[in-house]
Amino acid sequence: MSNQELDQLRNQVDELNLKLLDIINERAKLVQEIGRVKETQGVYRYDPVRERGMLNLIKENNDGPLKDSTVEHIFKEIFKAGLELQKDDHSKALLVSRKKKPEDTIVNINGEAIGDGNPHFVFGPCAVESYEQVAEVAKAVKAKGLKLLRGGAFKPRTSPYDFQGLGMEGLKILKKVADEYGLAVISEIVNPADIEQAVEYIDVIQIGARNMQNFELLKAAGAVKKPVLLKRGLSATIEEFINAAEYIISQGNGDIILCERGIRTYEKATRNTLDISAVPILKQETHLPVFVDVTHSTGRRDLLLPTAKAALAIGADGVMAEVHPDPAVALSDSAQQMDLDQFDTFYNEVFKGRTITV
């Protein structure tokens, strides 16, 4: 074969390469349009049945010389690139995204404007055990001019034999105490079926770490007009955390507070590993306020104060911590809860040198 013949063949290959490029890009534009249609319909972008059907059709019409396995590999890469395009379009369209809404979201709870640039605080026992126990903590919270009270009535626990909470009766206790002390209640709901009744007793729906990807619960919380405090899952990436919030806001409820509460790593010195860098990332990527739960992230009361200071220093909108009148006899997580004297010290140290409106 002469050099001239070789050059002609290579020129043909170059022309085909450019034609393939045009065709692939034309396909990509169609895939983007399909992605936009799927988004409006709430349809998941990846359809394995559709992909398998396309691959089968392609192989049925493959006359060689490429083997079916080679053709399938090539088109799978093309399909993958198309899905990535849909993903990019989707991320730009997220309702929780800072790109979608440049200004900060302010969540108003009992006169507290969460996300207004001032730090806010949520204190209360890990679990509601009795009226007297909750009332004692509420009295201490109220005395400091604070307005938000937490307490667990539904307690998803690692062991089925641990205290599971008082359920709806616990929410009634929280409501009674909160009304007496003029506080707003934040409590976790674990079952979508309980939300309709629970909203009569609580001011903020908490969705715990173990339920961050309970999508039916997320959608149910998004369907009611109550603020939601969403905790990051035990092993969730920041992207997964943001998408969980998107489930809520997509149902019409934009009053969402994100809460970093530590993630599971190989480290055993603390209950979880506080991902403090998640705070500025979430503040940059979303318009939602961000809290840090220093209790569940550390599991150690001796680390509550320094981690709370770190959270506020890095830009968190608020801190959540647990307080119990007598942690030694607490029915859950006794090692991580402050007693009332420790609560006083914690509060005074956190507020030292700060001008904070409460």
Residue pairs with C-beta under 8 A, 6 or more apart in sequence:
24 78
27 78
27 82
28 81
28 82
28 85
31 82
31 83
31 85
31 86
32 85
32 86
32 89
34 86
35 45
35 85
35 86
35 89
35 90
36 89
38 44
38 45
38 86
39 45
39 89
39 90
39 93
42 250
45 83
45 86
45 87
45 90
46 83
51 79
54 75
54 79
55 72
55 75
55 76
58 71
58 72
58 75
59 68
59 71
59 72
62 68
62 71
66 74
91 97
92 99
92 100
93 100
94 100
94 242
94 243
94 246
95 101
95 246
95 249
95 250
95 254
96 242
96 245
96 246
96 249
96 256
96 286
96 287
96 288
97 242
97 285
97 286
97 287
98 284
98 285
98 286
98 287
100 287
101 287
102 287
103 287
104 115
104 116
104 287
104 289
105 115
105 254
105 255
105 256
105 287
105 288
105 289
106 113
106 114
106 115
106 116
106 289
107 113
107 114
107 115
107 227
107 255
107 256
107 257
107 289
108 114
108 255
109 147
109 148
109 184
109 203
109 204
109 227
110 147
110 148
110 182
110 183
110 184
110 203
111 147
112 120
112 147
112 148
112 184
114 120
114 257
114 289
114 317
114 318
115 257
115 288
115 289
115 317
118 356
118 357
119 312
119 316
119 317
119 318
119 319
119 354
119 356
120 148
120 291
120 317
120 318
121 146
121 148
121 318
121 319
121 320
121 321
121 350
122 148
122 149
122 150
122 186
122 291
122 318
122 319
122 320
122 321
123 137
123 140
123 141
123 146
123 148
123 149
123 150
123 320
123 321
123 322
123 323
123 343
124 134
124 137
124 138
124 141
124 149
124 150
124 151
124 186
124 322
124 323
125 133
125 134
125 137
125 150
125 151
125 152
125 322
125 323
125 324
125 330
125 337
126 152
126 155
126 295
126 322
126 324
126 330
126 332
126 333
126 336
126 337
127 151
127 152
127 153
127 155
127 163
127 165
127 166
127 170
127 330
127 331
127 332
127 333
128 134
128 151
128 152
128 153
128 165
128 166
128 170
128 171
128 173
128 174
128 187
129 166
129 330
129 331
130 173
131 173
131 176
131 177
133 324
133 325
134 149
134 151
134 173
134 174
134 177
135 177
135 180
135 181
136 325
136 340
137 149
137 151
137 323
137 324
137 325
137 340
138 149
138 177
138 178
138 180
138 181
138 183
139 181
140 323
140 340
140 343
140 344
141 148
141 149
141 181
141 183
141 323
142 181
142 182
142 183
144 347
144 358
145 358
146 183
146 358
147 182
147 183
147 184
147 358
148 183
148 184
148 186
148 204
149 174
149 177
149 178
149 181
149 183
149 184
149 185
149 186
150 185
150 186
150 187
150 206
150 320
150 322
151 170
151 174
151 185
151 186
151 187
152 165
152 170
152 187
152 188
152 332
153 165
153 166
153 167
153 168
153 169
153 170
153 171
153 173
153 174
153 187
153 188
154 164
154 165
154 167
154 170
154 187
154 188
154 189
154 190
154 191
154 194
155 162
155 163
155 164
155 165
155 188
155 332
156 164
156 188
156 190
156 208
156 210
156 211
157 163
157 164
157 332
162 332
163 331
163 332
166 173
168 194
168 197
168 198
168 201
170 187
171 185
171 187
171 198
171 201
171 202
172 201
174 185
174 187
174 201
174 202
175 185
175 200
175 201
175 202
177 183
178 184
178 185
178 203
184 203
184 204
185 201
185 202
185 203
185 204
186 202
186 203
186 204
186 206
186 229
187 198
187 201
187 202
187 204
187 205
187 206
188 206
188 207
188 208
189 195
189 198
189 202
189 205
189 206
189 207
189 217
189 221
190 208
190 211
190 214
190 217
191 217
192 214
192 216
192 217
192 219
192 220
195 205
195 217
195 220
195 221
195 224
196 224
198 205
199 205
199 224
199 226
202 226
203 226
203 227
204 226
204 227
204 228
204 229
204 257
205 221
205 224
205 226
205 227
205 228
205 229
206 228
206 229
206 231
207 214
207 217
207 218
207 221
207 228
207 229
207 230
207 231
208 231
209 231
209 232
209 233
209 234
209 236
209 261
209 296
210 233
210 234
211 217
212 230
212 231
212 232
212 233
212 236
212 240
212 241
212 244
213 233
213 236
213 240
213 244
215 247
218 230
218 244
218 247
218 248
219 247
219 248
219 251
221 228
221 248
221 251
221 253
222 228
222 247
222 248
222 249
222 250
222 251
222 252
222 253
223 251
223 252
223 253
224 253
225 253
226 253
226 255
227 255
227 256
227 257
228 248
228 253
228 255
228 256
228 257
229 256
229 257
229 259
229 291
230 241
230 244
230 245
230 248
230 256
230 257
230 258
230 259
231 259
231 261
231 293
231 296
232 241
232 258
232 259
232 260
232 261
232 263
232 275
232 278
233 240
233 241
233 244
233 263
234 263
234 264
234 272
235 263
235 264
236 244
236 263
238 278
238 281
238 282
238 285
241 258
241 278
241 282
242 282
242 285
242 286
245 256
245 258
245 286
245 288
248 256
249 256
256 288
257 288
257 289
257 290
257 291
257 317
257 318
258 282
258 286
258 288
258 289
258 290
258 291
259 290
259 291
259 292
259 293
259 320
260 274
260 275
260 276
260 278
260 279
260 282
260 290
260 291
260 292
260 293
260 297
260 316
261 272
261 292
261 293
261 296
261 297
262 270
262 271
262 272
262 273
262 274
262 275
262 293
262 296
262 297
262 298
263 272
263 273
263 275
264 272
264 273
265 272
265 273
267 273
270 297
270 298
270 299
270 300
270 303
271 296
271 297
271 298
271 299
271 300
271 336
272 296
272 297
272 298
272 299
273 297
274 292
274 294
274 297
274 298
274 307
274 310
276 292
276 307
276 310
276 311
276 314
277 314
278 290
279 290
279 292
279 311
279 314
279 315
279 316
280 314
280 315
282 288
282 290
283 290
283 315
289 317
289 318
290 315
290 316
290 317
291 316
291 317
291 318
291 319
291 320
292 307
292 308
292 311
292 316
292 318
292 319
292 320
293 319
293 320
293 321
294 303
294 304
294 307
294 308
294 311
294 319
294 320
294 321
295 304
295 320
295 321
295 322
295 333
295 336
295 337
296 336
297 307
298 304
298 307
298 336
299 333
299 335
299 336
300 335
300 336
301 327
301 335
301 336
301 337
301 338
301 342
304 321
304 336
304 338
304 346
305 345
305 346
305 349
305 350
308 319
308 321
308 346
308 350
309 349
309 350
311 319
312 319
312 350
319 350
321 338
321 346
322 333
322 336
322 337
322 338
323 337
323 338
323 339
323 340
323 343
324 330
324 334
324 337
324 338
324 339
325 339
325 340
326 339
327 334
327 335
327 337
327 338
327 339
328 334
330 337
338 346
